[in-house]
Amino acid sequence: MPVFTIPSSPKLYPLTDRAVISLTGEERVKYLQGQVTCDVTSLTEGDACAGGHCDSKGKLWASFWLANQGEQLLLVLNSSLVARQLPELKKFAVFAKTDIEDASAQWQVFGLAGEGLSHWLSHEAGDGNLWQGGVIIPVAAEHALLVLPKDATLPDLPTGEEQEWQGLMIQAGLPDMSAEHQGDYIPQMLNLQAIGGISFTKGCYMGQETVARAKYRGANKKAMFILQGTATAQVTVNQDLELQLGENWRRAGTVLSVCQQHDQCVLTSVLNKDLDAGTVLRFKDQPDSRLQLLPLPYQLED
């Protein structure tokens, strides 16, 4: 059984490890459209989607959630990515009428999850996703991110622990890369195409040739998987994983994101696509640990 189950009613999860990058100015949409994998021009005020920002070789600087807040575009991402990713995003902005900045000091980010969340959101926010000067970003069924100004009134909901939210996101198959993996993966390796984070019709953007080749020539042999099992010690991002081959073990990948409660953990890792559902894995430095694959909640096809 999953380590975390969705709450029976909506909860609010304060998130301390999220950064918010803002783009303002009249050419913000045009500029970002040429930088990231998602179709920025398709987002009207209140809309949101997943996306990725790649280097020229198609390797990810960051995966993120993008929201059109009206006056600005907001990228919500793991805060560890910003130091390297933000300068890359700003590199060509000098030629466009847009300002790009780390706006984390102006915004606060929360998770929302629980049965009945869609009904609660429709009652609180109506038909749109704008609320209290901020924006709601649906990320999965009955799961959303809430990005609010620092001085906004918070929803009157019970609060949950950040660790619980992280576990729910992993079990929903949502990628959360951190600085340890910058430059390691193309977007399809984090399943961004499966959650609407890649447009194959939008035209050119940074790394687009590699992303298109992975789709149309079958060049990508890896995907992000969810694993669940036991650990005998603390698990960390980028920890090596091994898979069992008879009586032997072979390196398979590393931990992308993880949530651990005592000896139980759920995690994501980028692994070969052709793994059998019954494949047994372990942490390399924890020989007695055991991990099994969980089914993804979506199809991987582009």
N, C-alpha and C positions, 0 to 999 in steps of 0.2 A: 504493500500500500504506500501511496505517497507520504512523505514526511509531513507535508502541509496540506490541509484541506481548506477550501474557500470558506470564509466566515458565513454564518447563517444570515447575517445582515451586514450592510455596508460599514466598513471601518476606514479610518483615516490613518495613514502611515507617514509620519514625518521622515523625510529622506535627507541625510546629511552628506551623502557622497555624490550628489548630482550637481553638475555645473550648468549654467545657462549662458549661451552665447547669443547675442542679439545682432541683427542687421537692420539698420535704419537707412533712410535716404531713398530718393526716387528710383534708383536703379538696383535696389536690393534684390528684387525677384530675378531680374535679368542676370545679375552677377552670380547669384547662388545657383541659378539654373545651369550655368556653365562649369560648376565646380562639383556637384554632388550627383548621386545615382538616381534620386527620385525626381519626379516631375513637379518642380516648384510652381510652375505656372498654372497647374491644375488646382492649386489650393486657393479657395476663396477665404474670406475672413471667417475664422473659427474652425477651419479645416486643419487636419494634421495627418502625418504619415511617418513611417519609418524611413531611414535613408542611410547612406554611407558616403564618406569623403575619402577619396583614394589619392595615392601618389600617381605619378605618370605611368607606373608599371601596373596599376590596378590593385595595389596592396593598400589595405585600409589604414588611414590615419585614425578614423573614428567611425563607429556606428552611433546612431542618434535617433531621436524623435524630433521631428520638425513640426512646428505649429505656426500658422498665420494668425497673429494676434491682432491684425488690423494695421496699426501704425508701425509694427515691426515684425520681423521673422524671428522666431526663437528656436534654438537648437538645444535640446536637453540631452546630456551625455554624462558619462562617468567623469568625475572631476580630475582623475589622474591623466586623462588624455589631453587636457587643455594646453599644457606647457609646450608640447610639440605640435599639436593640431592647429591651434589658433594662428600662429605665425604662418603656417602653410595656407590656411584659409584666407588670410589677409594679403598674401603675397602679391596678387594682381589687383587688389582693390584700389590701388592708387590710380588706376585707369578708369574707375567707375565712380558714379555718384552714390556711394554707400559708405557707411561707417560700421565697422565690425568691432565688437568688444566683448570681453568677459563681463557679463552683467549679473553674475551670481550674487553680488552684494545687493542688488535691487529686487531679486526674485527669491521666492522660496518654493520648494518642490515637495509634493506629497504623492503618495500612492493612494489609490482608492480601490477597494475590492470588497466583494461580498454579494451574496444572493440578493436580488432586488436592486442592485446598483443602477441598472438602466432605468428603472422606474423612478428611483430617487433623483437621478440626473435630469430626467425629463421634467420632473416637478420643480427642481431647483433652477435649472438652466434653460428650460423650455426647449425649443427646437434647435437652438444653436449651442455651441460649445464655449461661449464666452461667459465668464462669471466673475464678479467682483474685480473687474479690471484685468483679470487673468484669462487663462484658457484651459479647457479640459481636453486631454489627449486620450482617446480610447486606444488601448493597446491589445486587448483580448476580451473575450466575453466576460462581462462583469468585472473587468479590470481597467483602470484608467490612471493616467498621471494628471495631477492638478498643479498648474504653475500659477502662483499668485504673487502680486506685489507684496513686499515685506510688511506693509501697513494694512493689508487687507484683513477683513473679518474671516475667521476660519469657519468651515462648516461645523455644525453642531452634531458631531458624530463621535462614537467611541474611538479611541486611538489604539493602534497596534504597534508592534515592534518592527523596526526596520529589517531585522533578520527574517521575520515572517514574510514580509513583502518580497524580499530577495528570493526566498524559497518558492513563492507563488510564481514569480517571473520565470524562474528556471523551469518549473513544471509546465508552464505555458509555452516553453520552447522559444523564449525571447532572448536574443543575444545581448550580452553586456560585456563588451571587451574593455580591458584596462591597458595601462601604458606598457605592461610587459609584452603585449602582443601587437603593438603598433608596427606595421610593415610586414606582418606575417601572413595575413589571409586576404584573399579576394572576397568580394561581398557574398558570392554564392556559398562560400565555405561557412558563413554565419547565417545561411538560410534567408538572407534579406529578400530574395525573390519570392519566397513563400509567404512573407508577411507584407507584401506591397511596397517594399523598399527599393525596388529597381524598376525603372522605366526603360524598355527596349525600343521605344519609338520617339524619345524626346530629342534626339540629336546629340551633338558632341558634349562631352564633359571630361574632366580629368580622369584618366584610366579607362575610358569607355571602350577602347579597342580590346583590352584584356577581358573585360566583363562580357562583351559581345562574343568574343571567341569561346569563352567558357560555355555560353549558351548554344551557339549555333554549330560549334565544332566538337562539342562534348569534351572540352579540354579540362574540365574540373572533375576530379575523382574523389573529392572530400566534401563532407557536410558536418554541420553541428548536430550532436546527439545529446540526449538527456540520459544521465546515468544515476542510479540509486544503489546504495549499499552501506557497508560498514567500513569504518576507519578505526585504526588502532592508535592514532595520534592526530594532532591538528593538521588540517588540510589547507593548503594555500594555493592561490592562483599561480599557474605556470608549473605546478608540480607534475612530474612525469607519470604517465600511465602506461601499463603493459597489458597485453592481451594474452590469454592462454592458448597455446598450440600444443595439444597433447600434454606431455609432462614439462614442456618448456614455456617460457614467457618471452614475448617480443615487444619492443617499444611501439606504442600505438599513437600517442599524442600527449597533450598536456591539459591541465585544468584551465578552462576559460573563465568560468565563474562557479562559485560554490557556496552552499549554505549547509552548515553542520550543526547538529544538536547531539552533543555527547558522542556516541559512536555511530550515529546515523547521519547520512549526508545525501544530498542531491547536488548534482553538478552538471555543467555542460562542458563538452570537449569537441574539438574538430577531429574527426576520425575518417577512415576510408569508408566510402559509401556502401561497399559490398559486404559489410559485416552481417553475419547471421544474427537473428533476434536473440538467440541463446548464447551469444558470445559472453565469456566471463573475462572481466578485467580486474586490475588491482592497481594500487599506488606502488610505484617502483620501490620506494623506501619503506613501505609497509607490507611486507610479504604475506601477512595473514589477513589483509584487507580483501574484500570481494565486492565487485560492482557488476551490475547488470543493466542492460539497455532498457529504457522505458520507451513506449511508442510515442512518436511525435504527434502533436495534435493538429497537424496539417500535412499536406502533400508537398514534396520537395520539387516537383516539376515546375519549370519556369512558366 
